[in-house]
């Protein structure tokens, strides 16, 4: 259980922060940037949930919880030492990726195939989900970049990859099952 009795600690005043294993790193370190972007995504998701109801809201709540799991995973380096520590670090697992894939397949089965690219917009929920989609893509790019520097959990990258797809399909569902999607018209304003 997490207990936070004091919110500020002053330990980051010199531009460093602690990782999940206690190591101190610069606040601009790639690992911090990657899990910070997952946290940013979670905040955008909180905004999206203001326009969500029912099953969609419940699914978004599950994803928010997963994003905290993802942050916990990314903030803990040294995966190869997981077996040596007293308390096993929280890591993303393939079952979380599989759940997203199942949900994507179920939502996508309700949609007509795309015949054009979609512009972000339509309903408020769809617009918010498109913001989440693009932030998820950025988080994925940062996680992939981190993986070129240090070992990270492959399930974390897979999760982010599927998550942006989930947001795309959910944004179409939020647009009246795709009927109210805003379609791109190539060259429409060229004169």
NUTIMI-936616 format. One record per residue (C-alpha): residue number from 1; residue in three letters; z, x, y. Coordinates in pm, 1 decimal. Example, Ala and Ser with C-alpha at 12.3 -4.5 7.8 and 13.67 -1.06 7.14 Angstrom:
<pts>
k;r;up;east;north
1;ALA;780.0;1230.0;-450.0;
2;SER;714.0;1367.0;-106.0;
</pts>
This chain:
<pts>
k;r;up;east;north
1;UNK;0.0;0.0;0.0;
2;UNK;-81.9;121.2;349.1;
3;UNK;197.1;111.2;606.6;
4;UNK;107.2;186.1;966.5;
5;UNK;415.9;182.9;1184.1;
6;UNK;271.6;404.8;1455.6;
7;UNK;-91.2;375.4;1565.3;
8;UNK;-133.7;691.1;1770.3;
9;UNK;-31.7;1027.4;1630.5;
10;UNK;-175.1;1273.3;1885.6;
11;UNK;-298.7;1486.4;1592.4;
12;UNK;-660.5;1429.9;1698.3;
13;UNK;-619.9;1529.4;2060.2;
14;UNK;-788.1;1865.8;2000.9;
15;UNK;-1098.8;1705.6;1847.9;
16;UNK;-1002.9;1723.8;1481.8;
17;UNK;-916.7;1458.0;1226.0;
18;UNK;-777.2;1454.1;872.7;
19;UNK;-990.8;1373.1;571.5;
20;UNK;-859.9;1181.9;271.9;
21;UNK;-747.2;1503.5;104.7;
22;UNK;-556.3;1618.9;413.2;
23;UNK;-811.0;1878.8;524.7;
24;UNK;-864.1;1895.3;901.0;
25;UNK;-1221.1;1886.0;1030.5;
26;UNK;-1397.8;1836.7;1361.6;
27;UNK;-1435.5;1472.6;1459.6;
28;UNK;-1810.8;1533.0;1482.7;
29;UNK;-1835.1;1667.9;1123.7;
30;UNK;-2109.2;1503.6;919.8;
31;UNK;-1860.4;1352.7;674.8;
32;UNK;-1668.5;1188.8;962.1;
33;UNK;-1994.1;1067.1;1116.2;
34;UNK;-2097.8;912.5;784.0;
35;UNK;-1776.9;721.4;718.2;
36;UNK;-1744.3;637.7;1087.3;
37;UNK;-2083.2;469.6;1072.6;
38;UNK;-1969.6;267.8;769.6;
39;UNK;-1673.1;157.4;982.2;
40;UNK;-1910.1;67.0;1267.8;
41;UNK;-2113.1;-140.1;1022.3;
42;UNK;-1797.1;-318.1;911.7;
43;UNK;-1725.0;-410.5;1273.3;
44;UNK;-2075.5;-551.5;1322.2;
45;UNK;-2025.2;-745.1;1001.2;
46;UNK;-1708.5;-895.3;1148.5;
47;UNK;-1919.5;-1022.8;1438.8;
48;UNK;-2181.3;-1162.7;1199.4;
49;UNK;-1910.5;-1352.9;1013.3;
50;UNK;-1840.6;-1553.6;1330.0;
51;UNK;-2169.9;-1732.8;1261.8;
52;UNK;-2132.9;-1751.6;881.1;
53;UNK;-1983.6;-2025.2;665.3;
54;UNK;-1920.9;-2102.2;299.7;
55;UNK;-2069.8;-1877.6;34.0;
56;UNK;-2237.8;-1649.7;288.5;
57;UNK;-1909.1;-1589.3;467.1;
58;UNK;-1738.1;-1520.2;133.7;
59;UNK;-2011.2;-1270.0;38.5;
60;UNK;-1980.1;-1099.1;375.8;
61;UNK;-1603.4;-1075.7;321.5;
62;UNK;-1661.5;-901.8;-12.6;
63;UNK;-1899.5;-659.4;156.2;
64;UNK;-1643.4;-586.6;428.8;
65;UNK;-1391.6;-494.5;161.3;
66;UNK;-1653.6;-278.2;-12.8;
67;UNK;-1718.9;-98.9;316.3;
68;UNK;-1352.0;1.5;332.7;
69;UNK;-1389.4;130.6;-25.5;
70;UNK;-1699.2;319.5;89.0;
71;UNK;-1511.2;472.5;381.8;
72;UNK;-1230.3;578.0;148.8;
73;UNK;-1487.2;736.6;-82.4;
74;UNK;-1673.5;921.1;192.8;
75;UNK;-1356.9;1048.5;362.3;
76;UNK;-1248.0;1221.9;41.4;
77;UNK;-1439.1;1545.5;-31.8;
78;UNK;-1410.3;1752.6;-347.5;
79;UNK;-1520.3;1489.8;-599.8;
80;UNK;-1515.7;1758.3;-866.5;
81;UNK;-1136.3;1782.3;-820.6;
82;UNK;-1070.3;1408.0;-866.5;
83;UNK;-935.6;1459.3;-1220.5;
84;UNK;-683.6;1716.8;-1097.1;
85;UNK;-506.6;1500.6;-838.7;
86;UNK;-204.9;1281.8;-907.6;
87;UNK;-359.8;964.8;-760.6;
88;UNK;-723.8;899.6;-835.7;
89;UNK;-927.4;868.3;-515.1;
90;UNK;-1104.2;539.7;-457.1;
91;UNK;-1474.6;582.3;-534.9;
92;UNK;-1764.0;339.1;-519.1;
93;UNK;-1883.4;228.3;-863.3;
94;UNK;-2215.2;105.5;-997.3;
95;UNK;-2067.7;-242.7;-1052.5;
96;UNK;-2055.6;-284.8;-673.2;
97;UNK;-2424.0;-192.7;-651.8;
98;UNK;-2503.6;-426.5;-943.4;
99;UNK;-2328.7;-715.9;-766.3;
100;UNK;-2543.7;-662.7;-456.7;
101;UNK;-2858.0;-654.9;-670.1;
102;UNK;-2763.6;-982.0;-841.3;
103;UNK;-2694.1;-1146.7;-507.9;
104;UNK;-3022.8;-1016.9;-362.7;
105;UNK;-3214.7;-1151.5;-662.6;
106;UNK;-3045.2;-1493.8;-634.5;
107;UNK;-3116.1;-1521.5;-261.4;
108;UNK;-3470.3;-1388.4;-289.6;
109;UNK;-3554.9;-1644.5;-559.8;
110;UNK;-3507.1;-1915.8;-294.0;
111;UNK;-3757.2;-1757.8;-52.4;
112;UNK;-4133.2;-1767.5;-21.9;
113;UNK;-4296.2;-1423.0;-39.4;
114;UNK;-4340.0;-1246.1;292.6;
115;UNK;-4685.5;-1247.9;446.9;
116;UNK;-4588.2;-1053.1;758.7;
117;UNK;-4314.7;-824.4;883.3;
118;UNK;-4020.2;-1003.1;1041.3;
119;UNK;-3886.0;-950.2;1389.6;
120;UNK;-3506.6;-958.7;1410.9;
121;UNK;-3397.5;-1297.0;1539.0;
122;UNK;-3419.6;-1663.4;1463.7;
123;UNK;-3066.8;-1790.6;1413.3;
124;UNK;-2759.8;-1615.3;1552.0;
125;UNK;-2647.9;-1522.3;1199.9;
126;UNK;-2989.7;-1381.2;1113.2;
127;UNK;-2996.2;-1169.8;1430.0;
128;UNK;-2648.9;-1032.3;1353.5;
129;UNK;-2748.1;-956.6;994.0;
130;UNK;-3050.4;-761.4;1116.9;
131;UNK;-2817.6;-549.0;1330.7;
132;UNK;-2607.4;-492.6;1017.4;
133;UNK;-2923.9;-399.9;826.8;
134;UNK;-3020.9;-131.2;1076.5;
135;UNK;-2669.2;13.0;1097.5;
136;UNK;-2656.2;18.2;715.2;
137;UNK;-2982.8;214.7;714.0;
138;UNK;-2834.0;464.2;961.3;
139;UNK;-2520.7;494.8;747.7;
140;UNK;-2742.0;559.8;446.3;
141;UNK;-2940.0;829.6;630.2;
142;UNK;-2616.4;999.4;732.3;
143;UNK;-2476.6;982.1;378.1;
144;UNK;-2800.1;1131.0;243.3;
145;UNK;-2780.3;1408.3;503.5;
146;UNK;-2416.9;1472.2;407.3;
147;UNK;-2526.9;1498.0;43.6;
148;UNK;-2750.2;1792.6;139.3;
149;UNK;-2438.9;1976.0;262.3;
150;UNK;-2163.4;1865.5;24.7;
151;UNK;-2126.9;1672.5;-297.7;
152;UNK;-2083.0;1299.4;-249.1;
153;UNK;-2065.9;1005.9;-485.8;
154;UNK;-2422.6;891.4;-569.7;
155;UNK;-2297.2;532.4;-600.3;
156;UNK;-2207.0;540.8;-229.7;
157;UNK;-2567.3;617.1;-133.0;
158;UNK;-2703.8;355.7;-375.4;
159;UNK;-2464.0;97.9;-233.3;
160;UNK;-2581.9;160.2;122.8;
161;UNK;-2944.5;144.3;11.6;
162;UNK;-2896.5;-193.0;-158.1;
163;UNK;-2677.1;-319.4;124.1;
164;UNK;-2951.4;-293.7;384.3;
165;UNK;-3179.1;-487.7;147.0;
166;UNK;-2902.0;-746.1;101.6;
167;UNK;-2877.4;-792.6;478.3;
168;UNK;-3255.1;-832.0;507.5;
169;UNK;-3272.5;-1105.1;243.9;
170;UNK;-2957.1;-1275.0;375.9;
171;UNK;-3108.5;-1275.3;727.1;
172;UNK;-3407.3;-1465.3;588.6;
173;UNK;-3175.7;-1711.7;413.5;
174;UNK;-2992.9;-1758.7;745.8;
175;UNK;-3326.8;-1850.1;905.0;
176;UNK;-3354.3;-2179.8;720.3;
177;UNK;-3455.1;-2013.2;396.0;
178;UNK;-3720.1;-1806.1;573.7;
179;UNK;-3887.6;-2106.5;739.5;
180;UNK;-3759.1;-1999.7;1082.7;
181;UNK;-3830.1;-1627.6;1045.0;
182;UNK;-3981.7;-1471.8;1355.0;
183;UNK;-4302.5;-1308.5;1234.2;
184;UNK;-4461.9;-998.0;1378.3;
185;UNK;-4812.9;-1054.9;1511.7;
186;UNK;-4982.2;-712.7;1516.5;
187;UNK;-5135.9;-633.5;1853.9;
188;UNK;-5045.7;-974.5;2000.2;
189;UNK;-4981.9;-839.3;2348.5;
190;UNK;-5251.0;-574.3;2381.1;
191;UNK;-5446.2;-767.7;2642.1;
</pts>
